[in-house]
Amino acid sequence: MKRHTLPGSVVVFAIAVGLSASPAASGQTLGEVAKKEADRRKAQPQTGKVYTNKDLPASAQKPATANPSTETPAQTPTDPVAAATEQKAEDGKAPGDKPQGDQKDQAYWKNRMATAREELRRSEMFAEALQTRVNTLNKDFSSRDNPAQRSAIGADRTEALNELTRVKQDVERGKKQIADIEEEARKAGVPPGWVR
């Protein structure tokens, strides 16, 4: 099988002709093309409104700060329970406070119960994590022969056990708080669906 190749000068000549022919064929320079494009854009109607800070209400505009390095950024809660808790805290009330007058509506009971359940859930998760830590420390304690290491692990284990006891008490308090809210709602004649 025989290969045929074009001489290098023929390829270079073809590329040079192609490059030199394109501006001549179109008859436009880059500046002319840019000017035509600018004119075309000016002739087109505007498709939408551009919003600036001036269009926003005053409450949405962020005030300028003197020293941004000392300012702490505001944390936005990611879950609705934290949002409700933060909103009530801003109003000057604790999450479990009773509203003034006859304002105990469905939102009040749902928020109160959701807050109590969320606190209980967090305490239970923390108790599970502490129990795992205690189990690991027990295993490490029994597998060590060095008295100094056993002493350090024993101290950590005692601390974890004390913390676990405290958290278990928090879990029991949380369960009692939920039962108390349910009982209070029952006595107040609140529909059961409001506290679910």
C-alpha positions as CSV (number, residue, x, y, z in Angstrom):
1,M,0.0,0.0,0.0
2,K,1.4,3.3,-1.1
3,R,0.7,6.5,0.8
4,H,0.4,9.8,-1.1
5,T,1.3,13.0,0.8
6,L,1.0,16.6,-0.4
7,P,4.1,18.6,-0.2
8,G,4.3,20.9,2.8
9,S,4.3,24.1,0.7
10,V,0.9,23.2,-0.9
11,V,-0.7,22.8,2.5
12,V,0.8,26.1,3.8
13,F,-0.4,27.8,0.6
14,A,-3.9,26.5,1.0
15,I,-4.1,27.7,4.6
16,A,-2.7,31.2,3.7
17,V,-5.2,31.6,0.8
18,G,-8.1,30.6,3.1
19,L,-7.1,33.0,5.8
20,S,-6.5,35.9,3.4
21,A,-9.7,35.3,1.5
22,S,-12.1,35.5,4.5
23,P,-11.8,39.3,5.2
24,A,-11.8,40.0,1.5
25,A,-14.9,37.9,1.0
26,S,-16.9,39.5,3.7
27,G,-15.5,42.9,3.1
28,Q,-15.8,43.9,6.8
29,T,-13.2,44.7,9.4
30,L,-13.6,43.7,13.0
31,G,-14.4,47.3,13.9
32,E,-17.3,47.4,11.4
33,V,-18.7,44.2,12.7
34,A,-18.6,45.5,16.3
35,K,-20.3,48.7,15.3
36,K,-23.1,46.9,13.5
37,E,-23.6,44.6,16.5
38,A,-23.8,47.7,18.8
39,D,-26.4,49.3,16.5
40,R,-28.4,46.1,16.4
41,R,-28.5,45.9,20.2
42,K,-29.6,49.5,20.5
43,A,-32.4,48.9,18.0
44,Q,-33.8,45.9,19.9
45,P,-36.5,46.6,22.5
46,Q,-35.6,46.0,26.1
47,T,-36.7,42.5,27.2
48,G,-36.8,43.0,31.0
49,K,-36.3,45.4,33.8
50,V,-33.0,45.6,35.6
51,Y,-33.4,45.8,39.4
52,T,-31.0,47.7,41.6
53,N,-30.8,48.4,45.3
54,K,-32.9,51.5,44.7
55,D,-35.8,49.4,43.7
56,L,-35.8,47.4,47.0
57,P,-37.8,48.6,50.0
58,A,-35.9,50.2,52.8
59,S,-36.4,47.2,55.1
60,A,-34.6,44.9,52.6
61,Q,-31.6,47.1,52.1
62,K,-28.6,46.2,54.3
63,P,-27.1,49.1,56.2
64,A,-23.4,49.8,55.7
65,T,-21.1,48.9,58.6
66,A,-18.1,50.8,59.7
67,N,-15.9,47.7,60.3
68,P,-17.1,44.5,58.6
69,S,-14.3,42.4,60.2
70,T,-15.7,42.8,63.7
71,E,-19.3,42.2,62.6
72,T,-20.5,38.7,63.2
73,P,-22.7,37.3,60.4
74,A,-26.3,36.5,61.3
75,Q,-27.0,32.8,61.3
76,T,-30.2,31.7,59.5
77,P,-31.8,28.6,60.9
78,T,-32.2,25.8,58.5
79,D,-35.2,24.1,60.1
80,P,-38.6,25.5,60.9
81,V,-38.4,24.7,64.6
82,A,-35.3,26.8,65.0
83,A,-36.9,29.6,63.0
84,A,-40.0,29.5,65.2
85,T,-37.7,29.5,68.3
86,E,-35.7,32.4,67.0
87,Q,-38.8,34.4,66.1
88,K,-40.3,34.0,69.5
89,A,-36.9,34.9,71.1
90,E,-36.9,38.1,69.1
91,D,-40.4,38.9,70.3
92,G,-39.1,38.7,73.9
93,K,-40.7,35.4,74.7
94,A,-39.2,32.1,75.4
95,P,-40.3,29.2,73.1
96,G,-42.6,27.6,75.7
97,D,-44.2,30.9,76.9
98,K,-47.9,31.2,76.8
99,P,-49.3,34.1,74.6
100,Q,-51.1,36.9,76.1
101,G,-54.9,36.8,76.1
102,D,-56.8,34.5,73.8
103,Q,-54.0,33.9,71.2
104,K,-53.7,30.1,71.7
105,D,-54.4,29.1,68.1
106,Q,-53.3,26.1,66.1
107,A,-49.9,27.7,65.2
108,Y,-49.2,28.2,68.9
109,W,-49.8,24.6,69.9
110,K,-48.0,23.2,66.8
111,N,-45.0,25.4,67.4
112,R,-44.9,24.6,71.1
113,M,-45.1,20.9,70.5
114,A,-42.6,20.9,67.6
115,T,-40.1,22.8,69.8
116,A,-40.6,20.2,72.6
117,R,-40.2,17.3,70.2
118,E,-37.1,18.8,68.6
119,E,-35.5,19.2,72.0
120,L,-36.3,15.6,72.9
121,R,-35.0,14.4,69.5
122,R,-31.7,16.2,70.0
123,S,-31.3,14.9,73.6
124,E,-32.0,11.3,72.4
125,M,-29.4,11.6,69.6
126,F,-26.9,13.0,72.0
127,A,-27.6,10.2,74.5
128,E,-27.0,7.6,71.7
129,A,-23.7,9.2,70.8
130,L,-22.6,9.3,74.4
131,Q,-23.6,5.6,74.8
132,T,-21.4,4.7,71.8
133,R,-18.5,6.7,73.3
134,V,-18.9,4.9,76.6
135,N,-19.0,1.5,74.9
136,T,-15.8,2.4,72.9
137,L,-14.1,3.6,76.1
138,N,-15.0,0.4,77.9
139,K,-13.6,-1.7,75.1
140,D,-10.3,0.4,75.1
141,F,-10.1,0.2,78.8
142,S,-10.3,-3.6,78.9
143,S,-7.8,-4.0,76.0
144,R,-5.0,-1.8,77.5
145,D,-2.3,-3.2,79.8
146,N,-0.5,0.0,80.5
147,P,-1.7,1.5,83.8
148,A,-1.2,5.1,82.7
149,Q,-3.3,4.6,79.5
150,R,-5.9,2.7,81.5
151,S,-6.1,5.6,84.0
152,A,-6.6,8.2,81.2
153,I,-9.2,6.1,79.5
154,G,-10.9,5.5,82.9
155,A,-11.1,9.2,83.5
156,D,-12.6,9.8,80.1
157,R,-15.1,7.0,80.6
158,T,-16.2,8.4,84.0
159,E,-16.7,11.8,82.5
160,A,-18.7,10.3,79.6
161,L,-20.8,8.3,82.0
162,N,-21.6,11.4,84.0
163,E,-22.6,13.3,80.9
164,L,-24.7,10.4,79.7
165,T,-26.6,10.4,83.1
166,R,-27.3,14.1,82.7
167,V,-28.5,13.7,79.1
168,K,-30.8,10.8,80.0
169,Q,-32.3,13.1,82.6
170,D,-32.9,15.7,79.9
171,V,-34.6,13.0,77.8
172,E,-36.9,12.1,80.6
173,R,-37.7,15.8,81.2
174,G,-38.4,16.2,77.5
175,K,-40.8,13.2,77.5
176,K,-42.6,14.7,80.6
177,Q,-42.8,18.1,78.9
178,I,-44.5,16.6,75.9
179,A,-46.9,14.7,78.1
180,D,-47.6,17.9,80.0
181,I,-48.3,19.9,76.8
182,E,-50.7,17.2,75.6
183,E,-52.5,17.2,79.0
184,E,-52.7,21.0,79.0
185,A,-54.1,21.0,75.5
186,R,-56.6,18.3,76.4
187,K,-57.8,20.3,79.4
188,A,-58.1,23.5,77.2
189,G,-60.2,21.6,74.7
190,V,-57.7,21.8,71.9
191,P,-58.3,19.4,69.0
192,P,-55.8,16.5,69.1
193,G,-54.6,17.3,65.6
194,W,-53.1,20.6,66.8
195,V,-50.6,18.9,69.1
196,R,-49.6,16.0,66.8
